[in-house]
Amino acid sequence: MRGTPGDSAGGGKAVYQSITVTVITCKYPEALEQGRGDPIYLGIQNPEMCLYCEKVGGQPTLQLKEQKIMDLYGQPEPVKPFLFYRVKTGRTSTLESVAFPDWFIASSKRDQPIILTSELGKSYNTAFELNIND
């Protein structure tokens, strides 16, 4: 995955390097809506940060927050703003916000910030090739 979260107007600070994304499955998937995909937390290292979703100006927005991914995993219940449903189709996956159903992680162009969109597969790329050891 390349880039950093931001808004479609380019408000996020772009990072032009590959990053390693840490993926941890939710410990309590039964507490979430069934049939939407595998609930996962997404984190990066150095500094330890996680992707999460919150409303900004009335619209769901993808953000980075200083947060240890293992602290999220250890919580007694799912931490929905930090969770994404992963649905794998062939070699690609979509990542839907648990906190904001029908909003997906997306990118518009290579090396541009990743964002949230409610337009699955339309204007933005919402299918990512993730190398995850299942």
N, C-alpha and C positions, 0 to 999 in steps of 0.2 A: 504494500500500500504506500502511496507517495502523497506528500502534502500534509497540510494540517487543516483542522476544522476552520470554517469561516462562513461568511454569508455569500450569497451569489453575486453581490456587488463587489466582492473582493476585499471585504473588511478583515478577513483573517490574514495573518502573516504567513506567507508561503514559505515552505522549507523545501529546498530542492535537493533532497537526498532520500535514499531509501531508509525506511525505518523498520525495525522488527516489532511486530505487534504480538503481544502476549494474549492468548485466548484461554479463558478459564470458563468451564461450564458452570451454570448455576447449580448450587447444592440442593435447591428445593423446586425443581421444575413442576411438581404437582401443585404448587401454590399459584401457578400462572395459567393463563388460558391454554388449553390443550389444542394440538393440531396446527399451531402457527409456525412451528419450527423448534430448533434446539436453542434454549436461552443461554447466551454467553455474555461474559464481560470482556471488554477489549481494553488492553493497557499497553503502554510503551515504557521503556526504561530510560534512565538518565536524562532528565529527572523522571521519577516514577509518577506517571500521570495516567488517567483513564478517560476514555470517551464517555460523555453523558449527554442527555438531552434536557433542555429546559425551554420554557416559553420566554421569548424576548420580543417585546413589541407585539404581543399577541400571537406570535408564530413559533412553532417548535423549531429549535435551533440546536445544532450540534456544537458541543463545546469540549475543551480539554480542561481537566481539573487535577490538581495535585492530589493524588489518591493512590494508595497501594492496592493493587488488584487483589492480593491475598486477604487484605482487611475486608474487602467487599465479600469475597468468598466466605469468610468466617462469620458473617452476620447471621443472626438467628432467623432471618426471613429475606426474601429477594429484595434487592435495592433497585427498584424499577427504573429510575432515571439512568442508571448505568448499564442496563441490560438491553440486549438486542436478540431478536429471533433470527437465527441463521437457517435459511432454507437452501439446501444444496441441490442443484440441477445440473447433472453432468459434471463439468469441470468448474462451474461458476457457482457463486452463492449470492443471495440477497441478504441484507442485514436490516431488519425492521425494528424500529424503536418499540420497546415494550411499554414505555410510558406514554407514547403517542402512536397508537395503532394506525397503520396505513401510511406512516412516514418512514422513508428508507434512506440509508446512507447512500450518497450519490457523488459523482464527480462529473464535471462538464468537459474538461479538456485535460490532457496530460500536464502534470506539474501545477495544477490549479488546486485550490483548497477543496476539501471534501465538505459536503453540506448535507442537509436533510431535504428531501423532496417528497411530495405526496403524489407525484406523477411517475409511477413505476414504469421504467423502461421507455419514457417518452423523450423529453428534452435532455435528460441527463443519463449517464451510465449508472445503472443500479446493480449490475451483475459484475461481481469481482471474482477474480481467480485467486483463491487463497490456498496457500500451501500449509494445510493444517494436518498434523498427524492425528487422525481420528482414533 
